[in-house]
Amino acid sequence: MEQWKNRVAIVTGASAGIGAAIAKDLAKAGMITIGLARRVERVEALKKDLPANVQGNLHAVKCDVSNEDDIVRVFAWIDKKFNGIDVLINNAGILRETELINKDNSSKIREVIDTNVLGLVFCTREAYKSMEKHGRNSHVVHINSIVGHNVIRNLQMPSGNIYPPSKFAVTAITEIHRQEFIRSKHHIKVTSVSPGAVKTEIFPQEMLEKYPDFPFLESEDISQSVLHVLGTPPHVQIHELTIKPFGEQF
């Protein structure tokens, strides 16, 4: 990670779970880390978990990645204030309980698409403006999911509704970004990181209590994998990294 010291990283959805773990680890690694979230006070609170000498590396910025205007404004401000964007971690993602065939579920479906797909696309587009302008080696990481490669739901499980399709989109977008970055002639890597089940707020407490022996990854496991991806030499690009907890049945 020495190559990224004092460089600028943005982490979306940094208020909890995987995003919070990544933001803290990037700050510890010496990156100027901007944690984006709607609950910005929770990102600010992460500083107390950091050693005193690196707390200044973490900056909390309010941003709703489901709102394109918000993304455009915030990314332009970050580029100007911090002299560029070098790493983007597209972590923000949501899940809503419904079924695709349920009535009156339009808002739930749109919320997932606006965050998981369009938010990721627009954040990358705005980060690319900065990466192109400054011309430094850069890296974009999409936090995907194993359900972005295989629909693992069965008839006994609640519907994943639009969530798996949103993650399948991330798988395709990763390859499209790879091709577009190569055509741009700029040295910008892109990586999809696809975890299995991770113990975060996306899983309701009643589910955790109902299946106490279900194997889970921790947010820190994913964060350490992201650091591994970022730490590869310039000629190495990890395109897809799938991480499962030992014993996962899917």
BELVENRA-V860259 format. One record per pair of residues at least 24 apart in sequence whose ideal C-beta (glycine too) atoms are under 10 Angstrom apart, sorted by the first residue. I is the first residue (numbers start at 1). J is the second residue. Records with the same first field share a line. If there is no record, write none. Layout:
# BELVENRA-V860259
I = J + J
This chain:
# BELVENRA-V860259
1 = 25 + 26 + 28 + 29 + 30 + 31 + 227 + 228 + 230 + 231
2 = 29 + 30 + 231
3 = 86 + 137 + 139 + 230 + 231 + 232 + 233 + 234
4 = 29 + 30 + 31 + 32 + 86 + 87 + 137 + 139 + 227 + 230 + 231
5 = 29 + 30 + 31 + 32
6 = 30 + 31 + 32 + 57 + 86
7 = 31 + 32 + 33 + 82 + 84 + 85 + 86 + 87 + 136 + 137 + 138 + 139
8 = 32 + 33 + 34 + 59 + 78 + 79 + 81 + 82 + 83 + 84 + 85 + 86 + 87 + 88 + 127 + 130 + 134 + 136 + 138
9 = 33 + 34 + 35 + 57 + 82 + 85 + 86 + 87 + 88 + 89 + 139 + 141 + 230
10 = 34 + 35 + 36 + 59 + 61 + 63 + 74 + 75 + 78 + 82 + 85 + 86 + 87 + 88 + 89 + 90 + 91 + 123 + 126 + 127 + 130 + 140
11 = 35 + 36 + 37 + 43 + 58 + 87 + 88 + 89 + 90 + 91 + 92 + 141 + 143 + 223 + 226
12 = 36 + 37 + 63 + 65 + 71 + 88 + 89 + 90 + 91 + 92 + 93 + 115 + 119 + 120 + 123 + 143
13 = 37 + 38 + 39 + 43 + 63 + 65 + 89 + 90 + 91 + 92 + 93 + 94 + 115 + 119 + 143
14 = 39 + 40 + 42 + 43 + 46 + 58 + 60 + 61 + 63 + 89 + 91 + 92
15 = 39 + 40 + 41 + 42 + 43 + 44 + 45 + 46 + 60 + 92 + 201
16 = 42 + 43 + 46 + 200 + 201 + 202 + 219
17 = 91 + 93 + 143 + 198 + 199 + 200 + 201 + 202 + 203 + 218 + 219 + 222
18 = 89 + 91 + 92 + 93 + 143 + 193 + 195 + 198 + 200 + 202 + 217 + 218 + 219 + 220 + 221 + 222 + 223 + 226
19 = 43 + 46 + 89 + 90 + 91 + 92 + 93 + 143 + 200 + 219 + 222 + 223
20 = 45 + 46 + 49 + 91 + 200 + 219 + 220 + 223
21 = 46 + 49 + 91 + 198 + 200 + 218 + 219 + 220 + 221 + 222 + 223 + 224 + 226
22 = 89 + 91 + 141 + 143 + 193 + 219 + 220 + 222 + 223 + 224 + 225 + 226 + 227 + 230
23 = 47 + 50 + 57 + 58 + 59 + 60 + 89 + 91 + 223
24 = 49 + 50 + 54 + 57 + 58 + 219 + 220 + 223
25 = 50 + 219 + 220 + 222 + 223 + 224 + 226 + 227 + 230
26 = 54 + 57 + 58 + 87 + 89 + 223 + 226 + 227 + 230
27 = 51 + 54 + 55 + 56 + 57 + 58 + 59
28 = 53 + 54 + 57 + 58 + 227
29 = 54 + 57 + 227 + 230 + 231
30 = 54 + 57
31 = 57 + 58 + 86 + 87 + 230
32 = 56 + 57 + 58 + 59 + 78 + 82 + 83 + 86 + 87
33 = 57 + 58 + 59 + 60 + 87 + 89
34 = 58 + 59 + 60 + 61 + 63 + 74 + 75 + 77 + 78 + 81 + 82 + 85 + 88
35 = 59 + 60 + 61 + 63 + 89 + 91
36 = 60 + 61 + 62 + 63 + 64 + 65 + 70 + 71 + 74 + 75 + 78 + 89 + 91 + 92 + 123
37 = 61 + 62 + 63 + 64 + 65 + 91 + 92
38 = 62 + 63 + 64 + 65 + 66 + 67 + 70 + 92
63 = 92 + 119 + 123
64 = 92 + 114 + 115 + 119
65 = 90 + 91 + 92 + 93 + 94 + 114 + 115 + 116 + 118 + 119 + 120 + 122 + 123
66 = 92 + 94 + 110 + 111 + 112 + 113 + 114 + 115 + 116 + 118 + 119 + 122
67 = 114 + 115 + 118 + 119 + 122
68 = 114 + 118 + 119 + 121 + 122 + 123 + 125 + 126
69 = 122
70 = 119 + 122
71 = 118 + 119 + 121 + 122 + 123 + 124 + 125 + 126 + 127
72 = 122 + 123 + 125 + 126 + 129
73 = 126
74 = 123 + 126
75 = 122 + 123 + 124 + 125 + 126 + 127 + 128 + 129 + 130
76 = 126 + 129 + 130
78 = 126 + 127 + 130
79 = 126 + 127 + 129 + 130 + 131 + 133 + 134
80 = 130
82 = 130
83 = 130 + 134
84 = 127 + 130 + 131 + 133 + 134 + 135 + 136 + 138
85 = 123 + 126 + 127 + 128 + 129 + 130 + 131 + 133 + 134 + 136 + 138 + 140
86 = 127 + 130 + 131 + 134 + 136 + 137 + 138 + 139 + 188 + 230
87 = 127 + 131 + 137 + 138 + 139 + 140 + 141 + 189 + 226 + 230
88 = 120 + 123 + 124 + 126 + 127 + 128 + 130 + 131 + 138 + 139 + 140 + 141 + 142 + 188 + 190
89 = 123 + 139 + 140 + 141 + 142 + 143 + 191 + 193 + 223 + 226 + 229 + 230
90 = 116 + 119 + 120 + 121 + 123 + 124 + 127 + 140 + 141 + 142 + 143 + 144 + 170 + 173 + 174 + 190 + 192 + 193
91 = 120 + 141 + 142 + 143 + 193 + 222 + 223 + 226
92 = 116 + 119 + 120 + 123 + 143
93 = 117 + 119 + 120 + 142 + 143 + 144 + 145 + 163 + 166 + 167 + 170 + 200 + 202
94 = 119 + 163 + 166 + 201 + 202
95 = 145 + 147 + 160 + 161 + 162 + 163 + 164 + 166 + 201 + 202 + 203 + 204
96 = 161 + 162 + 163
97 = 158 + 159 + 160 + 161 + 204
98 = 158 + 159 + 161 + 162
99 = 158 + 159 + 160 + 161 + 162
100 = 159 + 160 + 161 + 162 + 165
101 = 159 + 161
102 = 159 + 161
105 = 161 + 162
108 = 161 + 162
109 = 161 + 162 + 163 + 165 + 166
110 = 162
111 = 162
112 = 161 + 162 + 163 + 165 + 166 + 167
113 = 162 + 163 + 165 + 166 + 169
114 = 166
115 = 166
116 = 143 + 144 + 145 + 148 + 162 + 163 + 165 + 166 + 167 + 169 + 170
117 = 162 + 165 + 166 + 167 + 168 + 169 + 170 + 173
118 = 166 + 169
120 = 144 + 166 + 169 + 170 + 173 + 174 + 177
121 = 169 + 170 + 173 + 176 + 177
124 = 173 + 177 + 180 + 181 + 188 + 190
125 = 177
127 = 188
128 = 177 + 180 + 181 + 184 + 186 + 188
131 = 181 + 184 + 186 + 187 + 188
132 = 181 + 184 + 185 + 186 + 188
134 = 186
135 = 185 + 186 + 187
136 = 186 + 187 + 188
137 = 186 + 187 + 188 + 189 + 234
138 = 181 + 186 + 187 + 188 + 189 + 190
139 = 181 + 187 + 188 + 189 + 190 + 191 + 226 + 229 + 230 + 232 + 237 + 238
140 = 174 + 177 + 178 + 181 + 188 + 189 + 190 + 191 + 192
141 = 174 + 189 + 190 + 191 + 192 + 193 + 225 + 226 + 229 + 230 + 238 + 241
142 = 167 + 170 + 171 + 173 + 174 + 177 + 190 + 191 + 192 + 193 + 194 + 240
143 = 167 + 170 + 191 + 192 + 193 + 194 + 195 + 198 + 222 + 226
144 = 168 + 169 + 170 + 171 + 173 + 174 + 191 + 192 + 193 + 194 + 195 + 240 + 241 + 242
145 = 170 + 171 + 192 + 193 + 194 + 195 + 196 + 197 + 198 + 202 + 242
146 = 194 + 195 + 196 + 197 + 242 + 243 + 244 + 248 + 250
147 = 194 + 196 + 250
148 = 172 + 173 + 174 + 192 + 194 + 240 + 242
149 = 192 + 194 + 240 + 242
150 = 194 + 250
152 = 196 + 197 + 248 + 249 + 250
153 = 250
158 = 207
163 = 202
167 = 192 + 194
170 = 194
171 = 240
174 = 239 + 240
175 = 239 + 240
178 = 237 + 239
181 = 237
182 = 237
187 = 234 + 235
188 = 237
189 = 229 + 230 + 232 + 234 + 236 + 237 + 238 + 239
190 = 237 + 238 + 239
191 = 225 + 226 + 229 + 230 + 232 + 237 + 238 + 239 + 240 + 241
192 = 229 + 238 + 239 + 240 + 241 + 242
193 = 222 + 223 + 225 + 226 + 228 + 229 + 238 + 240 + 241 + 242 + 243
194 = 222 + 240 + 241 + 242 + 243 + 244
195 = 219 + 221 + 222 + 225 + 241 + 242 + 243 + 244 + 245
196 = 242 + 243 + 244 + 245 + 246 + 248 + 249 + 250
197 = 244 + 245 + 248 + 249 + 250
198 = 222 + 243 + 245
199 = 245
213 = 247
214 = 245 + 247 + 248 + 249
215 = 244 + 245 + 246 + 247 + 248 + 249
216 = 245 + 247 + 248
217 = 243 + 244 + 245 + 246 + 248
218 = 245
221 = 245
